[in-house]
């Protein structure tokens, strides 16, 4: 690990160590997420049981989301999103001390989730979609994930045009970090996410994965490539659930290039691969500045 690299993620009074890669397990409580939509929505106890199973499989963190952000996904009301995620977070907080994250772009949902026991806000709009989100982040002291994307689920595919995708994502994330810090979010609370699959074609995702070490100059990086469309394009697997091997391979490449957190569906397989990778001990944190 390079000198000066942030090795702790501050999350509402908690310190999540980044001395080794953290595995964030995905708990989607939506009817329409691209890979596992409909499996856990409408059944909070079953969704919580799935989360606990992911922890048993080796997840360090759980990320609970109640709104799909896949291309073309419809907006979800605040009330509906609250109904989906809060019972699950409350039940998980009752049964585990593991860090819980809420995947939301709505400040009201983020605040309610923190009150229910979450300590991380994972926002696909980098705290810029809801004018109250930065305030909630500061007042709660939550850890935050600032993700890069362009447009909305309805428009982002048309906006996947770049001259230099790595440099442009770097610049956008640097601006997002600066805005969060100016609002009062402490640097140790912030992780950045290149937003694989969000307003990006396959070649853009590959370039970001290949040059991920450049982004680590901005701070700790979370990578979410699990089962995504570009994994299917590279492997020929059209069914998301059949993209496990490609997803694990991409996650390992991300860790080798300095990712601090990988957000995954297939926890057990990712943890096993990380153990093998850890025995070799190679990473590229702190790469060339972007």
N, C-alpha and C positions, 0 to 999 in steps of 0.2 A: 504494500500500500504506500502510495507516495506521501511524503511529508506534507502536512497541512490538509490532507484529505479528511473531510468530515466523517467521523466514524461512529457518530451517534445521531439518531433521529429523535428529536424532542416531540413528544406527542402527549399533550395535556398532562404534564407532570411525570410522564413515563419516559424512559430512555431505551429506545430500541437499538441494539447494537448492530452496526453495519460492518463489523470486523469480518463477518462472513456473509455470503449472499443470503438474503431472506426470501422465503417462499410465501407468497400471498395467494391463498386459495380463494377461488371465485364462488360466491353464493348468489346466483341470480334468482330473484323472485319476480320474474316477469313471464308473461305468456308468449313473448315474441323475440327473445334474444336469439342471435343467429345460431348458437350451438346447443344450448340447453334450455331454451325458452319453453315454459309450460311444465317443467319437471317439478318445480318447487313452489310456484306461485299458489296462493290461496290456501296454503297449509303451513302456517308458521312453525309448528312443532316438527314437521317433516323437514322443512328447510333448515331449522336449527340442528336437527339430527345429522343432516348432510354436512353442515359446517363442522360439527364435532367429529364426524368421520374424517374430514379433511385434516383436522388437527391431529387425530390419531395416526393419519398417514404421514405426518411430518410437516404440515403447514405451520408457519410461524405467525401468520397474520391472516385474518379473514376479511374479505371485501364483499359487503352486502349491497346489491344494487336492485332498484325497483323500477328502472326505466331503461329500455333498450336504446342504445345510441348507434346501432348498426345503420348503414345507409338506407334511407327511406323510412326509418322508424317514425311512428306517430308520437306526438307529444303526449305526456301523461300529466294529469292535473296534480297539484300539490296534495290534495286530499287522498287521491288514489295512491300516490307514491308513499305517503305516510302510512296508509293502511297496509301496504305491502311490506315495508322495511322495518317499521318500528317494533312490531311484535317479535320479529325474528331477532333483531339486535337485542331487545330486552331479554329474550329467552337465552341467547348466547351469553350475554353478560352475566346472567344468573348462574350459568353452568361452567364458565371458563374465565380465566384471567388473561387469556391471550389478547393481544391488541386487535381491536375491531375497527374496520374502516367502512365508511358509507360512501358509495359511488353515486354521487348526485351533483347536479348543477344548480340546485335550488337551496337558498339560504335557510328557508323555513324547515326543510327536510334535514339539512345538515345540523341545525341547532337541536331539533328534536332527537336526532340520532345520537348526538353527543350527550344530551340529557338522559337518553336510554342506556348509555354505556359505551358508545363508540369513542375513539380517541383520534381518529384520522378522517380527514375529508379528502376524497379522491374526486377531483372536479375536472371533467373533460373540457371545460371552458377556461381553465387556469385561473379561476376566481374572477373571471371577467364577464360571465354571462348574467349574473344576478348582482345588482349594485350593492346588495347587503352582504354578499358572501365574504368579502375581505373583513368586514366588521365582525361577522360571526367567527371567522378564523382567529382574529386577534383576541376577541373577548373570551373564547373558549380555550385558547392555547393549544388547539388541535394541531397535529401534524397535517401537512397538506401535500397533495400531489398536483403539480401544475402540468397539464397535458397540452401538447400542441395539436391544434386542428384548425381547419378553415371552414367557415360556413356552419351549416346545420346538417343533421342527418338527411334532410331533403335536398340540400344543395352541394354537399361537400365533394361528391364525385366529379362535378364539373369544375371544381377549383384545384384539382390535382395537377397543377402546371407550375414547374420550377425551372430556374436556370441552374441552380446548385442547391439541391434539396437539403443537404447537410448544413451548409452555411445558412440557408434561410430559416431552417428549423432552429439552429443555434441562436440566431439573432432574435427570433420571436420568443424563444424561451428565456433568453437573457432579459428581454423587455418585461416578460411576465414575472420573473424573479424580482426585478427592480421595482415593479409596481406593487408586488406583495410586500416587499420590505419597506417601501415608502408608506404603506398603509399601517405598518407596525408588526407584520409577521416576522418573527425572528428567523435568521438564516438557518439555524439548526433544525427548524420545523419543516423545511422545504425540501421536497424531492421533485425532480423534473421527469417528464415522460415524453418521448418523441412522438407518441401518438401513432404507432404503427397501424396502418389501415384507415386512418382518418384523413381524407383528402390526399391519399397517396396511392399510386399505382404500384404494381409489383416491383418495378425497377427502383422506385423511390424507397420502398421498404428495404430492399436488398442493400442499397447504398447506405441507408441509415444504420443497418445492422453491421455492415462492413466497417464503417467509420465511427462506430459508437464511442470509441475512446475519445474522440474530439469533444463530444458533449460532456464527458465527465469533468472537463475543465471548468464547467459551470457549477458542478456540485454532484451529489449522489443522484443516480439515475434509476428509475423504475422502468422496466420493459414488459409490455403486454403483447405477446405475439401468439398466444395460445389459440390454436385451431383456426386462425384467421385465413381469409380468402387467399392471401398471397402464399401462405403455406400450401394451400390446395393447388394454386397455380404452379408452384415449383415441384410438387410431388405427383400431380395428377389425381389427387384425392378430392372428389367433389363433395363428399359427405363430411361435415365438420368433425364428427366423432371419430372419423378414420384418420385424422391428421395428427394423432398423438406423437408418433415417431418424429415427424417433421417439426412439431412444436417443441419437443424436448431438445432436439438438435439445435434449433434456433435459440432456445433459452440458454443452452450451454455456450453457444457462440457469444451471446450477449454478456454472460458472466465473464468469459475470457476477455472480453473487451471492456470490462469494468462495471457492468450493471450491479447495483447494490440490492435490488429487489426484482424478482420475476413474478409476474401475476399469471397464474396458470389454472387450468381445469384439472389436469392430470398430475395431482400432487405426488403420489407415491413414486411414480416413474421419474418425475423431475428430481425428487429428493435423492433417489438412488443414483441418478446420473451425476448430481452435484457431489455426492460422496466420492465417486470415482474421480471426478475432476479435481476435487479437493486434495486427493492423494497426490496428484501431479503438481498442484499448486500454482498454476499459471493464471495471471490476469494482467490487464493492461490499463488499470485505473490511472488516471492522470495523464492522458495522452496529449497530443499536440493541441494547442489552444485553438478554439474556433473563433 
